[in-house]
Amino acid sequence: VLAARAAFDGWAGLPVETRAAFLDRISAGLKARMDEMGTAIAREVGMPLKLAKPVQVGTPVWNWANFARVARAFEWEEEVAGPYGKSLVVREPIGVVGCITPWNFPLAIFVGQIAAALAAGSPALAKPAEQTPLIAALTMRLMHEAGVPRAALQLLPGRGESVGAALVADARISGVIFTGSTEVAQLINRSLARRPAHWPVARLVAETGGQNAMIVDSSALPEQVVQDVLSSAFDSAGQRCSALRLLLLQEDIADHTLEMLAGGVDTLTVGDTAHPS
């Protein structure tokens, strides 16, 4: 944390175009190593290769490029009308940001959080899930190879109860980005709220789980419904925040749709996810 704080002025002081160029280089590097990254994800997480490459690697490639675009387009200085006339508002980086990510999307979410912090000029301390340190380390190496200073972007592998808790409790952390369970998000929120009054207030951005429903009426194409249900509910063994939990069918199409869905479920293959089938 001390090294990240020392790197803050240098990283935050870079022109927006320079930070965006770093992000563009990372995006290009990730795209060039899509096969390597996809294979690492399949091995470490157990995700099928057909999902690991387009979902886990394709999304981060877009994320880096998108945050670079947003950084360039964002109004860092803006005149805002107030009760006493116009005033100049200058938006500045908040400080060192802790990024805590889950195992089920060890590259896509990992990259998304870091890209947001770096694009805004904040050094990032990245704490990946303890189950997926390999893909995090490979990604960190790629980002450093693209030129991001090591002090401004650091990897903190380890357990949430130790490394994650220490990161959240550190007064020098100005913000936390977290993706995971609602329970852990609430623990982080309470930890930040317990900071002494003389400590700076830390910001928390938390993305937690949900109960996702699909509502289907009689105008829907049954074949498309079955395909979407199978993909949403069973890809990644349902272990993702966007996974379908509840299917609501219009009564007069329910029996036919459920029969087709049962047949679709029977076609799913359970086994070694490194196998192309």
Buried (B, 14 or more C-beta within 10 A) or exposed (E): BEBBBEBBEEBBEBEBEEBBBBBBBBBBBBBEBBEEBBBBBBBBBBBBBBBBBEBBBBBBBBBBBBBBBBBBEEEEEEEEEEEEEEEEEEEEBBBBBBBBBBBBBBBBBBBBBBBBBBBBBBBBBBBBBBEBBBBBBBBBEBBBEBEBBEBBBBBBBBEBEEBBBBBBEBEBBBBBBBBBBEEBBEBBBEBBEEBEEEEEEBBBBBBBBEEBEBEBEEEBEBEEBBEBBBEBBBBBEEBBBEBBEEBEBEEEBEEEBEEBBEEBEEEEEEEEBEEEE
